Amino acid sequence: MYGLSSDQDLTFIVDRELVQVCVGRHDVILNLDGASIAIQTDVTFCESPSKEVHYEEITQMIPRLLDLLSAKILRASAVPPGTLQLEWSSGVTLKVHDSSKEYESYQIRGGDRLIVV
């Protein structure tokens, strides 16, 4: 919807541990220690360049998100045109896409910072 600039500073979510996954009908919230990421869009899990799984439905991605509990974000980056890419200590890369032209796709919150995409 709003895009995520490739030069966006996302260091405030790096080295944060996933402590809780909250599930709603149309969204999922990843609560980190000191930050959160609310997702209302499709995601891709990458275990290697040749092994990517794309999920469009919240309910389908939940088991994979639960596998990330206690993992830490090692790197966070913006990949044009608006994808949030998170590399986790578990070895998984999670891509959160900006796939809606009409609605918000995800929000990143940490302290007094709020990024809406």
C-alpha positions in Angstrom: 0.0 0.0 0.0 2.6 2.6 1.1 5.7 0.7 0.2 8.8 0.2 2.3 11.8 2.2 1.3 15.0 0.2 0.7 16.9 2.6 2.9 14.4 2.3 5.9 16.3 1.8 9.2 15.0 -1.5 10.6 17.8 -1.9 13.2 15.3 -1.5 16.0 13.9 -5.0 15.4 17.3 -6.7 14.9 18.4 -9.1 17.7 14.8 -9.2 19.0 13.5 -12.6 20.1 10.0 -13.8 19.1 8.2 -14.4 22.3 4.5 -14.7 21.2 2.4 -15.3 18.1 -1.1 -13.9 18.3 -3.6 -15.0 15.7 -6.7 -13.2 14.6 -9.2 -13.9 11.8 -7.4 -11.6 9.3 -4.0 -11.0 10.9 -1.2 -12.4 12.9 1.0 -10.4 15.3 4.6 -11.4 16.0 5.4 -10.1 19.5 9.1 -9.6 19.9 10.9 -8.6 23.1 10.4 -4.8 22.8 8.7 -4.7 19.3 6.0 -6.2 17.2 5.1 -7.0 13.6 1.4 -7.2 12.6 0.8 -9.1 9.4 -2.3 -8.9 7.2 -0.8 -10.1 4.0 0.9 -13.1 2.3 4.3 -14.3 3.3 7.1 -16.5 2.0 9.2 -18.8 4.1 12.7 -19.5 2.7 14.8 -22.3 4.1 17.2 -22.1 1.1 17.1 -20.4 -2.3 15.6 -23.6 -3.8 13.1 -24.2 -1.0 10.5 -21.4 -0.7 6.9 -21.8 0.5 4.4 -19.1 -0.1 1.3 -18.7 2.1 -1.6 -16.5 1.2 -3.9 -17.4 4.1 -3.2 -16.6 7.7 -4.3 -20.0 9.0 -1.9 -21.8 6.7 1.2 -19.9 7.9 0.6 -20.3 11.6 2.5 -23.6 12.1 5.5 -22.1 10.4 5.4 -18.9 12.5 5.1 -21.0 15.7 8.4 -22.7 14.6 10.1 -19.3 15.0 9.2 -18.9 18.7 12.4 -18.2 20.7 14.3 -17.4 17.4 15.9 -13.9 17.0 16.0 -11.6 14.1 19.5 -11.5 12.7 18.9 -9.2 9.8 16.0 -7.1 8.7 15.8 -5.4 5.3 13.4 -3.8 2.8 13.3 -5.4 -0.6 11.6 -3.3 -3.3 8.8 -2.8 -4.0 7.8 -3.2 -0.3 8.8 -6.6 1.1 10.0 -6.9 4.6 12.7 -9.6 4.7 13.6 -11.0 8.1 16.5 -13.5 8.6 16.0 -15.5 11.8 18.5 -17.3 14.0 16.7 -20.6 13.1 18.0 -20.3 9.5 14.7 -19.3 8.0 14.1 -16.1 6.0 10.6 -14.7 6.3 9.4 -12.4 3.5 6.4 -10.3 4.4 4.9 -8.9 1.2 3.2 -5.6 0.4 0.6 -7.2 -1.7 -2.5 -5.1 -1.1 -3.2 -1.9 -3.1 -6.2 -1.0 -1.0 -5.3 -2.0 2.6 -2.3 -2.1 4.9 -0.2 -5.2 4.5 1.9 -5.0 7.7 3.0 -2.7 10.5 6.2 -2.7 12.5 6.2 -1.2 15.9 9.0 -0.6 18.3 9.1 2.0 21.1 7.9 5.2 19.6 8.4 4.0 16.0 5.6 2.8 13.8 6.1 1.8 10.2 2.9 1.2 8.2 3.1 -0.6 4.9 
